[in-house]
Amino acid sequence: MINQDDIDAIKHGVELVPFMTAYGIELHQVGENYRASAPSMKIPSHRLP
């Protein structure tokens, strides 16, 4: 199992929005958060704080 310190280091070391858009995931900003839809779904199914 991955320890919490490693998880926190990854969370603080990676900008998720540029990382995900580089892989072709279309994100939509809603307030302070971002939402993305799974490829087979029409409604947003993932949320990034």
Secondary structure, DSSP 4 states (H G I P E B T S, - for coil): ---HHHHHHHHHH--HHHHHHHTT--EEEETTEEEE--TT-SS--EEE-
